[in-house]
């Protein structure tokens, strides 16, 4: 009897066939499939089998997913190298984008405070209106800084995803060469 190893992967139903093809590149054969209708985590993205399209690996909470059971022979040629490539492939970072909603609302909320400050100043309370204007201006400046910081983080995350996508494509090509 042949010695094997097995793994179970949860995936969104839309990406089931792509995940099966991806796993087959690493020497895994589909042993079983089970569709689950409950809350759970699953991979919710296309694989990197095609040329990198800018779609990233995302593990997300879903209410319907497919459990795939894979088996791989321990006598597979180049298994140690394939396992190394697979481990690197699975560990590639794909950070998600940061929300801009919070910084935008914060900035907009305090920006509206500028108008009452100007009204107070026009009614002859220049000192009080100027103080409020400075306070609201500082909070708006803080909001703009927060927004720019988030945009910079999003750009960095997109760059990391792009680099990981390129590396994933390289790893898949190397695995195909080993298996070929």
C-alpha positions as CSV (number, residue, x, y, z in Angstrom):
1,X,0.0,0.0,0.0
2,X,1.3,3.4,-1.0
3,X,2.1,5.9,1.7
4,X,0.2,9.2,1.3
5,X,-0.4,12.5,3.0
6,X,-3.6,14.5,2.9
7,X,-4.9,18.0,3.4
8,X,-8.4,19.6,3.6
9,X,-8.9,23.1,2.0
10,X,-12.0,25.3,2.2
11,X,-12.7,27.4,-0.8
12,X,-15.5,29.6,-2.1
13,X,-17.6,27.6,-4.6
14,X,-16.8,30.1,-7.4
15,X,-13.1,29.2,-7.2
16,X,-13.4,25.5,-6.6
17,X,-12.1,24.4,-10.0
18,X,-9.2,26.9,-10.0
19,X,-8.1,25.7,-6.5
20,X,-8.3,22.0,-7.6
21,X,-6.0,22.9,-10.6
22,X,-3.6,24.8,-8.4
23,X,-3.4,21.9,-5.9
24,X,-2.8,19.4,-8.7
25,X,0.3,21.4,-9.7
26,X,1.8,20.6,-6.3
27,X,1.0,16.9,-6.7
28,X,-2.3,16.7,-4.9
29,X,-5.1,14.7,-6.2
30,X,-8.7,15.4,-5.3
31,X,-10.0,12.7,-3.0
32,X,-13.4,14.1,-1.9
33,X,-15.6,17.2,-2.0
34,X,-18.2,18.4,0.4
35,X,-20.4,21.5,0.1
36,X,-21.0,23.3,3.4
37,X,-23.9,25.7,4.1
38,X,-22.7,27.4,7.3
39,X,-20.5,30.2,8.4
40,X,-16.8,29.5,7.9
41,X,-13.5,30.8,6.4
42,X,-12.6,30.0,2.9
43,X,-10.3,31.2,0.2
44,X,-12.3,33.8,-1.9
45,X,-10.1,34.6,-4.8
46,X,-9.0,33.2,-8.2
47,X,-5.8,31.3,-8.2
48,X,-2.6,32.3,-9.9
49,X,-2.7,29.8,-12.6
50,X,-3.4,32.4,-15.3
51,X,-1.2,35.4,-15.7
52,X,-1.3,37.6,-12.6
53,X,-4.4,39.8,-12.9
54,X,-4.2,41.9,-9.8
55,X,-6.6,39.7,-7.8
56,X,-5.2,38.8,-4.5
57,X,-5.4,35.9,-2.1
58,X,-8.0,36.6,0.4
59,X,-9.3,34.4,3.2
60,X,-12.7,35.6,4.1
61,X,-15.8,34.6,6.1
62,X,-18.5,33.0,4.0
63,X,-21.8,31.3,4.6
64,X,-21.4,28.7,1.8
65,X,-18.1,27.0,1.0
66,X,-16.7,23.8,-0.4
67,X,-14.4,21.5,1.6
68,X,-11.9,19.8,-0.7
69,X,-9.9,16.8,0.5
70,X,-6.6,16.2,-1.3
71,X,-4.2,13.3,-1.2
72,X,-0.6,13.2,-2.4
73,X,1.8,10.3,-2.7
74,X,4.9,10.4,-0.5
75,X,6.9,8.7,-3.4
76,X,6.3,11.7,-5.7
77,X,9.5,12.6,-7.6
78,X,11.1,15.9,-6.3
79,X,8.6,15.9,-3.3
80,X,11.0,17.8,-1.0
81,X,11.5,20.6,-3.5
82,X,7.7,20.7,-4.3
83,X,7.0,21.0,-0.6
84,X,9.4,23.9,-0.3
85,X,7.8,25.7,-3.2
86,X,4.3,25.0,-1.9
87,X,5.2,26.3,1.6
88,X,6.7,29.5,0.1
89,X,3.6,29.9,-2.2
90,X,1.2,29.5,0.7
91,X,3.2,32.0,2.9
92,X,3.2,34.8,0.3
93,X,1.7,37.9,1.9
94,X,-1.4,39.5,0.3
95,X,-2.5,42.3,2.7
96,X,-5.9,43.7,2.1
97,X,-6.6,47.4,1.6
98,X,-7.2,49.7,4.6
99,X,-10.5,51.5,4.7
100,X,-10.5,55.2,4.0
101,X,-14.0,55.6,5.4
102,X,-12.9,56.6,8.9
103,X,-10.4,59.2,7.9
104,X,-12.8,60.7,5.4
105,X,-15.7,61.0,7.9
106,X,-13.4,62.4,10.6
107,X,-12.0,65.1,8.2
108,X,-15.4,66.0,6.8
109,X,-17.0,66.2,10.3
110,X,-14.4,68.7,11.6
111,X,-14.3,70.6,8.2
112,X,-17.9,71.6,8.7
113,X,-16.9,73.2,12.0
114,X,-15.0,75.9,10.1
115,X,-18.2,77.5,8.9
116,X,-19.7,78.1,12.4
117,X,-16.3,79.6,13.4
118,X,-16.5,82.0,10.5
119,X,-20.1,82.9,11.4
120,X,-19.1,83.6,15.1
121,X,-16.2,85.8,13.9
122,X,-18.6,87.7,11.6
123,X,-20.9,88.4,14.6
124,X,-18.1,90.3,16.3
125,X,-16.7,87.5,18.5
126,X,-13.4,87.4,16.7
127,X,-11.3,85.9,19.5
128,X,-13.7,83.0,20.2
129,X,-14.3,82.4,16.5
130,X,-10.6,82.4,15.8
131,X,-9.9,80.0,18.6
132,X,-12.6,77.6,17.2
133,X,-11.2,78.1,13.7
134,X,-7.7,77.1,14.9
135,X,-9.1,74.0,16.8
136,X,-11.2,72.8,13.8
137,X,-8.3,73.5,11.4
138,X,-6.0,71.4,13.6
139,X,-8.5,68.5,13.6
140,X,-9.0,68.8,9.8
141,X,-5.2,68.8,9.3
142,X,-5.0,65.7,11.5
143,X,-7.7,64.1,9.4
144,X,-5.9,64.9,6.2
145,X,-2.7,63.4,7.7
146,X,-4.6,60.3,8.7
147,X,-6.1,60.0,5.2
148,X,-2.7,60.4,3.5
149,X,-1.2,57.8,5.9
150,X,-3.9,55.3,4.9
151,X,-3.4,56.0,1.2
152,X,0.3,55.4,1.6
153,X,-0.4,52.1,3.5
154,X,-2.8,51.1,0.7
155,X,-0.2,51.8,-1.9
156,X,2.4,49.7,0.0
157,X,-0.1,46.9,0.4
158,X,-0.8,47.0,-3.3
159,X,2.9,46.9,-4.1
160,X,3.3,43.9,-1.7
161,X,0.4,42.1,-3.4
162,X,1.9,42.8,-6.9
163,X,5.3,41.4,-5.8
164,X,3.7,38.4,-4.2
165,X,1.6,37.8,-7.4
166,X,4.7,37.9,-9.5
167,X,6.5,35.5,-7.1
168,X,3.5,33.2,-7.1
169,X,3.6,33.0,-10.9
170,X,7.3,32.2,-10.7
171,X,6.7,29.5,-8.1
172,X,3.9,27.9,-10.1
173,X,6.1,27.9,-13.2
174,X,8.9,26.2,-11.3
175,X,6.5,23.5,-9.9
176,X,5.2,22.9,-13.4
177,X,8.8,22.4,-14.6
178,X,9.5,19.9,-11.7
179,X,6.3,17.9,-12.4
180,X,6.6,18.1,-16.2
